[in-house]
Each structure stands twice: as C-alpha cells, then as structure tokens.
Amino acid sequence: MENNEKFLVTGSPGWLCNRLVKVMQEKGVNTRCLVLKGMNTENLEKMNAEIVYGNVLDYNSLLSATKGIDKVIHAVGIIHPKNTKTFYEINTQGTENMLKASSENGVKKFLYISSNSAQGYNTQRDIPMTEDKPDRPYTDYGKSKWKAEQIVKKFQSSGKLQTVILRPCWFYGPNPGPIMVELIKHIQKGRPPIFGDGSNLRTMSYIDNTVEAILLAINNEKTNGNTYWIGDEKPYRLVDVYNEFAKQLNVKINPMKIPRSICQFAEKLDIFLGKIGQYHRHLHVCGETGHDIWCDTKKARDDFGYEPKISLAEGIKKTVESARELGLIDER
C-alpha cells in the first residue's frame, strides 16, 4: 500500500468491515467509511476513521463518497432481508451504483466482496469448488451476488476500472454477528440443530484471514480482473465445527439431527417463496446448511500469497472469548 493512497470501505459498521477498518487504521492506511445514516458509528469513531454518510441506492451520495478515493473495498450486502426484492436492490443495483461512481471519479481499483453463494454448492463431496467451475446460484441471495459479479466483470472488460472479486465463506471470529451468536447459544444449551448427519463439508472463513486476503488482493496487480475463493486452509465436517465450539464452551452436546429430506424440503420452499418475493431466514439456513460448501484457495495462494494462518481451534476460541466479553452469550 502506498502511503498516499486513500481507501473507501463500504459495509461498515458491520462484522467484517469493523475488523477490516481496525486493521487498516493500525497499519496507518488513509481510510474513509461509507455509512448509512442512523447506524451506530461508535466503533468507527473510536478508530478515528473518516465517516461519510450515504446509501448505495443514492447515486449522488456515492459520487461524493468516492471523490478523491484511490481504491474501493465494497462489502455492502444484505443476507437476511424482509423480502427478496431487497437482495437485488442492495446486492446487485447497489454494487452497480458503486462501480459507476467509482469509475466517474477515477478510482484505480475496486474490490468486491461476493460470497460462496454466487457459485452455489459442491455437486460432489470430494471435489472442491474452484474459480473455473460453473456458477450455479440457486437462491435469490446467491443470484443477486452472482449478478453483481457479472457487472463488476463488465466494468473490468470495458477498461473503466481495475477490479477483483473475492468469495469468502462462512465467517467466524471476534465480535460475531447475530447468526453466529444464535448458533453458539444453541450449542451452549447442548442440543444444537445439525442439518443432515453432520458429515457435510464446510469451508470456514476466519475473519482475520479474510481481512488479510482483502488487503493483499487489492494491492496486487496480478489480481486485476480475477475472482478468488477465500477460506481457511481446509474444509471441516459440520459436526467437527460444532464439537470445537462445544469444547471451547466446556459443554457436551447431543445435536438434534434435522434429516436431509427436511433440508431439501426447506430449500424447495425457500426457492418457491423467493419466486413470490418472500424470504424466511430459518428456511434459507436449513436448506443451505444441508449442502457441502467447500472450496480450494490455491489460486489466491499462488497469485497474491494468501495464507490463512488461524486454525479452526484458535479461531473458534477467539470467537467464543469475544462473545463472552461482549456479553453476547451467558457465562458458564
């Protein structure tokens, strides 16, 4: 990173971006944050980050936010909205608006935080998802992220912007979000729901590993025009993830198994509801979590030296410790 470069981060305050901005501030990176009015900016203010208010659906506010910016890290996205229309407004149209404003103001590089959902899930358990595999998004969330990726690629191919797309997987780490906290509480009670028999494979993305990938990718010319999977060094069985949380919480668990057939039904219902514009978080989670969703990060390692340093055990320990310190879970 050049000392005189200025970065814009969208998606803060938020789990990933609060962590990202903290690391950037510690490194002395000149950082501006695009924030939606009404959001709690206490953490950003403590970090002395520059705050500008705007909305990805308000183009003029984005023109103002990107003025004087060299590089944009675009992480704004919605995962669990009230209706499916919002997926496409925020994740797709919002990204296009950010790209247009960035191009208009001569931004040098644009990094888009996508998702594993843009490709879908593994068609075979023993074959990882990679960047050259066909994309098969099947939910409105995944489709909205995939459509945004296609717009990013169009800006790249037109020469308007240098871009890079990252596809992180299931986040975990300090200051966990509501879905992770809900899972931890279920595990703490000893009877967490587990989808299928728990043998399905998941790539996890420890938050500091992801932050490192973002900063490496946006500052390496070799990443221009490319898409990368980002995750921990290896995938884990879902039951092993649960057991590691149980170990850190010092509890014994007897998971409540949700049959694979129920997951398949939930997925079909989730897709059907999407067609009529409705969304239900628990149906979505049940349907998705029954799949194998794991990837190979070799391309990121080869192209820009991505090396996930935090193991699952260490990452879950830090996640639980943080949840306790923040009072998000009961002390036991």
Contacts in CASP RR format, 6 or more apart in sequence:
PFRMAT RR
TARGET T0000
AUTHOR 0000-0000-0000
METHOD contacts of the structure
MODEL  1
MENNEKFLVTGSPGWLCNRLVKVMQEKGVNTRCLVLKGMNTENLEKMNAE
IVYGNVLDYNSLLSATKGIDKVIHAVGIIHPKNTKTFYEINTQGTENMLK
ASSENGVKKFLYISSNSAQGYNTQRDIPMTEDKPDRPYTDYGKSKWKAEQ
IVKKFQSSGKLQTVILRPCWFYGPNPGPIMVELIKHIQKGRPPIFGDGSN
LRTMSYIDNTVEAILLAINNEKTNGNTYWIGDEKPYRLVDVYNEFAKQLN
VKINPMKIPRSICQFAEKLDIFLGKIGQYHRHLHVCGETGHDIWCDTKKA
RDDFGYEPKISLAEGIKKTVESARELGLIDER
1 27 0 8 1.000
1 29 0 8 1.000
1 215 0 8 1.000
1 219 0 8 1.000
4 30 0 8 1.000
5 29 0 8 1.000
5 30 0 8 1.000
5 70 0 8 1.000
5 71 0 8 1.000
5 108 0 8 1.000
6 30 0 8 1.000
6 31 0 8 1.000
6 32 0 8 1.000
6 68 0 8 1.000
6 69 0 8 1.000
6 70 0 8 1.000
6 71 0 8 1.000
7 24 0 8 1.000
7 29 0 8 1.000
7 30 0 8 1.000
7 31 0 8 1.000
7 32 0 8 1.000
7 69 0 8 1.000
7 70 0 8 1.000
7 71 0 8 1.000
7 72 0 8 1.000
7 73 0 8 1.000
7 218 0 8 1.000
8 31 0 8 1.000
8 32 0 8 1.000
8 33 0 8 1.000
8 34 0 8 1.000
8 65 0 8 1.000
8 66 0 8 1.000
8 69 0 8 1.000
8 71 0 8 1.000
8 72 0 8 1.000
8 73 0 8 1.000
8 107 0 8 1.000
9 17 0 8 1.000
9 20 0 8 1.000
9 21 0 8 1.000
9 24 0 8 1.000
9 31 0 8 1.000
9 32 0 8 1.000
9 33 0 8 1.000
9 34 0 8 1.000
9 73 0 8 1.000
9 75 0 8 1.000
10 17 0 8 1.000
10 33 0 8 1.000
10 34 0 8 1.000
10 56 0 8 1.000
10 72 0 8 1.000
10 73 0 8 1.000
10 74 0 8 1.000
10 75 0 8 1.000
10 76 0 8 1.000
10 98 0 8 1.000
11 17 0 8 1.000
11 33 0 8 1.000
11 34 0 8 1.000
11 35 0 8 1.000
11 75 0 8 1.000
11 76 0 8 1.000
11 77 0 8 1.000
12 18 0 8 1.000
12 20 0 8 1.000
12 21 0 8 1.000
12 33 0 8 1.000
12 34 0 8 1.000
12 35 0 8 1.000
12 44 0 8 1.000
12 49 0 8 1.000
12 75 0 8 1.000
13 35 0 8 1.000
13 39 0 8 1.000
13 40 0 8 1.000
13 41 0 8 1.000
13 43 0 8 1.000
13 44 0 8 1.000
15 171 0 8 1.000
15 175 0 8 1.000
15 176 0 8 1.000
15 177 0 8 1.000
15 207 0 8 1.000
16 75 0 8 1.000
16 113 0 8 1.000
16 168 0 8 1.000
16 171 0 8 1.000
16 207 0 8 1.000
16 210 0 8 1.000
16 211 0 8 1.000
17 33 0 8 1.000
17 75 0 8 1.000
18 43 0 8 1.000
18 44 0 8 1.000
18 175 0 8 1.000
19 174 0 8 1.000
19 175 0 8 1.000
19 207 0 8 1.000
19 208 0 8 1.000
19 211 0 8 1.000
20 73 0 8 1.000
20 75 0 8 1.000
20 211 0 8 1.000
20 214 0 8 1.000
20 215 0 8 1.000
21 31 0 8 1.000
21 33 0 8 1.000
21 44 0 8 1.000
21 47 0 8 1.000
21 49 0 8 1.000
22 47 0 8 1.000
23 208 0 8 1.000
23 211 0 8 1.000
23 215 0 8 1.000
24 31 0 8 1.000
24 215 0 8 1.000
25 31 0 8 1.000
25 47 0 8 1.000
25 48 0 8 1.000
25 49 0 8 1.000
27 215 0 8 1.000
31 49 0 8 1.000
31 50 0 8 1.000
32 49 0 8 1.000
32 50 0 8 1.000
32 51 0 8 1.000
32 52 0 8 1.000
32 65 0 8 1.000
32 69 0 8 1.000
33 44 0 8 1.000
33 49 0 8 1.000
33 50 0 8 1.000
33 51 0 8 1.000
33 52 0 8 1.000
34 52 0 8 1.000
34 53 0 8 1.000
34 54 0 8 1.000
34 62 0 8 1.000
34 65 0 8 1.000
34 76 0 8 1.000
35 41 0 8 1.000
35 44 0 8 1.000
35 51 0 8 1.000
35 52 0 8 1.000
35 53 0 8 1.000
35 54 0 8 1.000
36 53 0 8 1.000
36 54 0 8 1.000
36 55 0 8 1.000
37 53 0 8 1.000
37 54 0 8 1.000
37 55 0 8 1.000
41 51 0 8 1.000
44 51 0 8 1.000
45 51 0 8 1.000
52 64 0 8 1.000
52 65 0 8 1.000
53 61 0 8 1.000
54 61 0 8 1.000
54 62 0 8 1.000
54 64 0 8 1.000
54 65 0 8 1.000
55 61 0 8 1.000
56 62 0 8 1.000
56 76 0 8 1.000
56 90 0 8 1.000
56 93 0 8 1.000
56 94 0 8 1.000
56 95 0 8 1.000
56 97 0 8 1.000
56 98 0 8 1.000
57 89 0 8 1.000
57 90 0 8 1.000
57 93 0 8 1.000
57 94 0 8 1.000
57 97 0 8 1.000
59 97 0 8 1.000
59 100 0 8 1.000
59 101 0 8 1.000
62 97 0 8 1.000
62 98 0 8 1.000
62 100 0 8 1.000
62 101 0 8 1.000
63 101 0 8 1.000
63 104 0 8 1.000
63 105 0 8 1.000
65 101 0 8 1.000
66 72 0 8 1.000
66 98 0 8 1.000
66 101 0 8 1.000
66 102 0 8 1.000
66 104 0 8 1.000
66 105 0 8 1.000
66 107 0 8 1.000
67 105 0 8 1.000
68 105 0 8 1.000
69 102 0 8 1.000
69 105 0 8 1.000
69 107 0 8 1.000
70 107 0 8 1.000
70 108 0 8 1.000
70 109 0 8 1.000
71 107 0 8 1.000
71 108 0 8 1.000
71 109 0 8 1.000
71 110 0 8 1.000
71 111 0 8 1.000
71 218 0 8 1.000
71 219 0 8 1.000
72 98 0 8 1.000
72 102 0 8 1.000
72 107 0 8 1.000
72 109 0 8 1.000
72 110 0 8 1.000
72 111 0 8 1.000
73 111 0 8 1.000
73 113 0 8 1.000
73 214 0 8 1.000
73 218 0 8 1.000
74 95 0 8 1.000
74 98 0 8 1.000
74 110 0 8 1.000
74 111 0 8 1.000
74 112 0 8 1.000
74 113 0 8 1.000
75 113 0 8 1.000
76 90 0 8 1.000
76 94 0 8 1.000
76 95 0 8 1.000
76 98 0 8 1.000
77 90 0 8 1.000
77 91 0 8 1.000
78 86 0 8 1.000
78 87 0 8 1.000
78 90 0 8 1.000
78 91 0 8 1.000
79 141 0 8 1.000
80 179 0 8 1.000
80 279 0 8 1.000
80 281 0 8 1.000
80 284 0 8 1.000
81 87 0 8 1.000
81 90 0 8 1.000
81 279 0 8 1.000
82 279 0 8 1.000
83 277 0 8 1.000
83 278 0 8 1.000
83 279 0 8 1.000
84 140 0 8 1.000
84 273 0 8 1.000
84 274 0 8 1.000
84 277 0 8 1.000
84 278 0 8 1.000
84 279 0 8 1.000
85 277 0 8 1.000
87 140 0 8 1.000
87 141 0 8 1.000
87 142 0 8 1.000
87 143 0 8 1.000
87 144 0 8 1.000
87 279 0 8 1.000
88 140 0 8 1.000
88 144 0 8 1.000
88 147 0 8 1.000
90 144 0 8 1.000
91 141 0 8 1.000
91 144 0 8 1.000
91 145 0 8 1.000
91 147 0 8 1.000
91 148 0 8 1.000
92 144 0 8 1.000
92 145 0 8 1.000
92 147 0 8 1.000
92 148 0 8 1.000
92 151 0 8 1.000
94 148 0 8 1.000
95 112 0 8 1.000
95 148 0 8 1.000
95 151 0 8 1.000
95 152 0 8 1.000
96 148 0 8 1.000
96 151 0 8 1.000
98 110 0 8 1.000
99 110 0 8 1.000
99 151 0 8 1.000
99 152 0 8 1.000
99 155 0 8 1.000
99 160 0 8 1.000
99 161 0 8 1.000
99 163 0 8 1.000
102 110 0 8 1.000
102 161 0 8 1.000
103 155 0 8 1.000
103 160 0 8 1.000
103 161 0 8 1.000
107 161 0 8 1.000
108 162 0 8 1.000
109 161 0 8 1.000
109 162 0 8 1.000
109 163 0 8 1.000
109 164 0 8 1.000
109 218 0 8 1.000
109 224 0 8 1.000
110 152 0 8 1.000
110 155 0 8 1.000
110 161 0 8 1.000
110 162 0 8 1.000
110 163 0 8 1.000
110 164 0 8 1.000
111 163 0 8 1.000
111 164 0 8 1.000
111 165 0 8 1.000
111 166 0 8 1.000
111 214 0 8 1.000
111 217 0 8 1.000
111 218 0 8 1.000
112 148 0 8 1.000
112 149 0 8 1.000
112 152 0 8 1.000
112 163 0 8 1.000
112 164 0 8 1.000
112 165 0 8 1.000
112 166 0 8 1.000
113 166 0 8 1.000
113 168 0 8 1.000
113 214 0 8 1.000
114 145 0 8 1.000
114 146 0 8 1.000
114 148 0 8 1.000
114 149 0 8 1.000
114 165 0 8 1.000
114 166 0 8 1.000
114 167 0 8 1.000
114 227 0 8 1.000
115 141 0 8 1.000
115 142 0 8 1.000
115 145 0 8 1.000
115 167 0 8 1.000
115 168 0 8 1.000
116 129 0 8 1.000
116 167 0 8 1.000
116 168 0 8 1.000
116 169 0 8 1.000
116 170 0 8 1.000
116 203 0 8 1.000
116 229 0 8 1.000
116 293 0 8 1.000
116 295 0 8 1.000
117 137 0 8 1.000
117 139 0 8 1.000
117 141 0 8 1.000
117 142 0 8 1.000
117 145 0 8 1.000
117 146 0 8 1.000
117 288 0 8 1.000
118 135 0 8 1.000
118 137 0 8 1.000
118 142 0 8 1.000
118 145 0 8 1.000
118 146 0 8 1.000
118 149 0 8 1.000
118 167 0 8 1.000
119 129 0 8 1.000
119 133 0 8 1.000
119 134 0 8 1.000
119 135 0 8 1.000
119 136 0 8 1.000
119 137 0 8 1.000
119 146 0 8 1.000
119 167 0 8 1.000
120 129 0 8 1.000
120 135 0 8 1.000
120 136 0 8 1.000
120 137 0 8 1.000
120 138 0 8 1.000
120 142 0 8 1.000
120 291 0 8 1.000
120 293 0 8 1.000
121 129 0 8 1.000
121 136 0 8 1.000
121 138 0 8 1.000
121 288 0 8 1.000
121 291 0 8 1.000
121 292 0 8 1.000
121 293 0 8 1.000
122 128 0 8 1.000
122 129 0 8 1.000
122 201 0 8 1.000
122 291 0 8 1.000
122 292 0 8 1.000
122 293 0 8 1.000
122 294 0 8 1.000
123 136 0 8 1.000
125 200 0 8 1.000
125 201 0 8 1.000
125 292 0 8 1.000
128 235 0 8 1.000
128 294 0 8 1.000
128 295 0 8 1.000
128 296 0 8 1.000
129 229 0 8 1.000
129 293 0 8 1.000
129 294 0 8 1.000
129 295 0 8 1.000
129 296 0 8 1.000
130 229 0 8 1.000
130 295 0 8 1.000
130 296 0 8 1.000
130 298 0 8 1.000
130 299 0 8 1.000
131 226 0 8 1.000
131 227 0 8 1.000
131 228 0 8 1.000
131 229 0 8 1.000
131 299 0 8 1.000
135 146 0 8 1.000
137 143 0 8 1.000
137 145 0 8 1.000
137 146 0 8 1.000
138 267 0 8 1.000
138 271 0 8 1.000
139 270 0 8 1.000
139 271 0 8 1.000
139 284 0 8 1.000
139 288 0 8 1.000
140 274 0 8 1.000
140 277 0 8 1.000
140 279 0 8 1.000
141 284 0 8 1.000
149 165 0 8 1.000
149 227 0 8 1.000
152 163 0 8 1.000
152 165 0 8 1.000
153 163 0 8 1.000
153 165 0 8 1.000
153 225 0 8 1.000
155 161 0 8 1.000
155 163 0 8 1.000
156 162 0 8 1.000
156 163 0 8 1.000
156 224 0 8 1.000
156 225 0 8 1.000
162 224 0 8 1.000
162 225 0 8 1.000
163 224 0 8 1.000
163 225 0 8 1.000
164 217 0 8 1.000
164 218 0 8 1.000
164 223 0 8 1.000
164 224 0 8 1.000
164 225 0 8 1.000
164 226 0 8 1.000
164 227 0 8 1.000
164 228 0 8 1.000
165 225 0 8 1.000
165 226 0 8 1.000
165 227 0 8 1.000
165 228 0 8 1.000
166 210 0 8 1.000
166 213 0 8 1.000
166 214 0 8 1.000
166 217 0 8 1.000
166 227 0 8 1.000
166 228 0 8 1.000
166 230 0 8 1.000
167 227 0 8 1.000
167 228 0 8 1.000
167 229 0 8 1.000
167 230 0 8 1.000
167 295 0 8 1.000
168 205 0 8 1.000
168 210 0 8 1.000
168 213 0 8 1.000
168 230 0 8 1.000
168 231 0 8 1.000
169 202 0 8 1.000
169 203 0 8 1.000
169 204 0 8 1.000
169 205 0 8 1.000
169 229 0 8 1.000
169 230 0 8 1.000
169 231 0 8 1.000
169 293 0 8 1.000
169 294 0 8 1.000
169 295 0 8 1.000
170 202 0 8 1.000
170 203 0 8 1.000
170 204 0 8 1.000
170 205 0 8 1.000
170 293 0 8 1.000
171 180 0 8 1.000
171 205 0 8 1.000
171 207 0 8 1.000
171 210 0 8 1.000
172 180 0 8 1.000
172 204 0 8 1.000
172 205 0 8 1.000
172 206 0 8 1.000
172 207 0 8 1.000
172 315 0 8 1.000
172 316 0 8 1.000
172 319 0 8 1.000
173 180 0 8 1.000
173 206 0 8 1.000
173 207 0 8 1.000
173 208 0 8 1.000
173 315 0 8 1.000
173 316 0 8 1.000
173 318 0 8 1.000
173 319 0 8 1.000
173 322 0 8 1.000
174 207 0 8 1.000
174 318 0 8 1.000
174 319 0 8 1.000
174 321 0 8 1.000
174 322 0 8 1.000
175 322 0 8 1.000
175 326 0 8 1.000
176 184 0 8 1.000
176 319 0 8 1.000
176 322 0 8 1.000
176 323 0 8 1.000
176 328 0 8 1.000
179 285 0 8 1.000
180 319 0 8 1.000
181 323 0 8 1.000
181 328 0 8 1.000
181 329 0 8 1.000
183 192 0 8 1.000
183 245 0 8 1.000
184 245 0 8 1.000
184 249 0 8 1.000
184 319 0 8 1.000
184 320 0 8 1.000
184 323 0 8 1.000
184 328 0 8 1.000
184 329 0 8 1.000
185 329 0 8 1.000
185 330 0 8 1.000
186 192 0 8 1.000
186 193 0 8 1.000
187 242 0 8 1.000
187 245 0 8 1.000
187 246 0 8 1.000
187 249 0 8 1.000
187 251 0 8 1.000
187 253 0 8 1.000
188 249 0 8 1.000
188 251 0 8 1.000
188 329 0 8 1.000
188 330 0 8 1.000
188 332 0 8 1.000
190 246 0 8 1.000
190 251 0 8 1.000
190 252 0 8 1.000
190 253 0 8 1.000
190 254 0 8 1.000
191 253 0 8 1.000
191 254 0 8 1.000
191 255 0 8 1.000
191 256 0 8 1.000
192 242 0 8 1.000
192 253 0 8 1.000
192 255 0 8 1.000
192 256 0 8 1.000
193 255 0 8 1.000
193 256 0 8 1.000
193 257 0 8 1.000
193 258 0 8 1.000
194 238 0 8 1.000
194 239 0 8 1.000
194 242 0 8 1.000
194 255 0 8 1.000
194 256 0 8 1.000
194 257 0 8 1.000
194 258 0 8 1.000
195 238 0 8 1.000
195 258 0 8 1.000
195 260 0 8 1.000
195 263 0 8 1.000
195 286 0 8 1.000
195 287 0 8 1.000
195 289 0 8 1.000
195 290 0 8 1.000
196 257 0 8 1.000
196 258 0 8 1.000
196 259 0 8 1.000
196 260 0 8 1.000
196 263 0 8 1.000
196 290 0 8 1.000
197 239 0 8 1.000
197 257 0 8 1.000
197 260 0 8 1.000
198 237 0 8 1.000
198 238 0 8 1.000
198 239 0 8 1.000
198 242 0 8 1.000
198 255 0 8 1.000
198 257 0 8 1.000
199 237 0 8 1.000
199 238 0 8 1.000
199 239 0 8 1.000
200 237 0 8 1.000
200 238 0 8 1.000
200 289 0 8 1.000
200 290 0 8 1.000
200 291 0 8 1.000
200 292 0 8 1.000
200 293 0 8 1.000
201 235 0 8 1.000
201 236 0 8 1.000
201 237 0 8 1.000
201 238 0 8 1.000
201 292 0 8 1.000
201 293 0 8 1.000
201 294 0 8 1.000
202 235 0 8 1.000
202 236 0 8 1.000
202 237 0 8 1.000
202 238 0 8 1.000
202 241 0 8 1.000
202 292 0 8 1.000
202 293 0 8 1.000
202 294 0 8 1.000
203 229 0 8 1.000
203 231 0 8 1.000
203 232 0 8 1.000
203 235 0 8 1.000
203 293 0 8 1.000
203 294 0 8 1.000
203 295 0 8 1.000
204 231 0 8 1.000
204 232 0 8 1.000
204 235 0 8 1.000
204 236 0 8 1.000
204 241 0 8 1.000
204 312 0 8 1.000
205 230 0 8 1.000
205 231 0 8 1.000
205 232 0 8 1.000
206 231 0 8 1.000
206 232 0 8 1.000
206 308 0 8 1.000
206 310 0 8 1.000
206 312 0 8 1.000
206 315 0 8 1.000
208 309 0 8 1.000
208 310 0 8 1.000
209 230 0 8 1.000
209 231 0 8 1.000
209 232 0 8 1.000
209 308 0 8 1.000
209 309 0 8 1.000
209 310 0 8 1.000
210 230 0 8 1.000
210 231 0 8 1.000
212 306 0 8 1.000
212 308 0 8 1.000
212 309 0 8 1.000
213 228 0 8 1.000
213 230 0 8 1.000
213 231 0 8 1.000
213 300 0 8 1.000
213 306 0 8 1.000
216 304 0 8 1.000
216 305 0 8 1.000
216 306 0 8 1.000
217 223 0 8 1.000
217 228 0 8 1.000
217 300 0 8 1.000
217 304 0 8 1.000
217 306 0 8 1.000
220 303 0 8 1.000
220 304 0 8 1.000
222 303 0 8 1.000
222 304 0 8 1.000
223 303 0 8 1.000
223 304 0 8 1.000
226 299 0 8 1.000
226 303 0 8 1.000
228 297 0 8 1.000
228 299 0 8 1.000
228 300 0 8 1.000
228 303 0 8 1.000
228 304 0 8 1.000
228 306 0 8 1.000
229 295 0 8 1.000
229 296 0 8 1.000
229 297 0 8 1.000
229 299 0 8 1.000
229 300 0 8 1.000
230 297 0 8 1.000
230 300 0 8 1.000
230 306 0 8 1.000
231 295 0 8 1.000
231 297 0 8 1.000
231 308 0 8 1.000
232 308 0 8 1.000
232 310 0 8 1.000
232 311 0 8 1.000
232 312 0 8 1.000
233 297 0 8 1.000
233 308 0 8 1.000
233 311 0 8 1.000
235 294 0 8 1.000
235 295 0 8 1.000
236 312 0 8 1.000
238 289 0 8 1.000
238 290 0 8 1.000
239 255 0 8 1.000
240 312 0 8 1.000
241 312 0 8 1.000
241 316 0 8 1.000
242 253 0 8 1.000
242 255 0 8 1.000
243 253 0 8 1.000
244 312 0 8 1.000
244 313 0 8 1.000
244 316 0 8 1.000
245 316 0 8 1.000
245 319 0 8 1.000
245 320 0 8 1.000
246 252 0 8 1.000
246 253 0 8 1.000
248 316 0 8 1.000
248 317 0 8 1.000
248 319 0 8 1.000
248 320 0 8 1.000
249 320 0 8 1.000
249 332 0 8 1.000
250 332 0 8 1.000
251 332 0 8 1.000
258 286 0 8 1.000
260 290 0 8 1.000
262 286 0 8 1.000
263 286 0 8 1.000
263 287 0 8 1.000
263 289 0 8 1.000
263 290 0 8 1.000
263 291 0 8 1.000
264 287 0 8 1.000
266 283 0 8 1.000
266 284 0 8 1.000
266 286 0 8 1.000
266 287 0 8 1.000
267 286 0 8 1.000
267 287 0 8 1.000
267 288 0 8 1.000
269 283 0 8 1.000
270 279 0 8 1.000
270 280 0 8 1.000
270 283 0 8 1.000
270 284 0 8 1.000
270 287 0 8 1.000
273 279 0 8 1.000
273 280 0 8 1.000
273 283 0 8 1.000
297 306 0 8 1.000
297 308 0 8 1.000
300 306 0 8 1.000
301 307 0 8 1.000
310 318 0 8 1.000
320 329 0 8 1.000
323 329 0 8 1.000
324 331 0 8 1.000
END
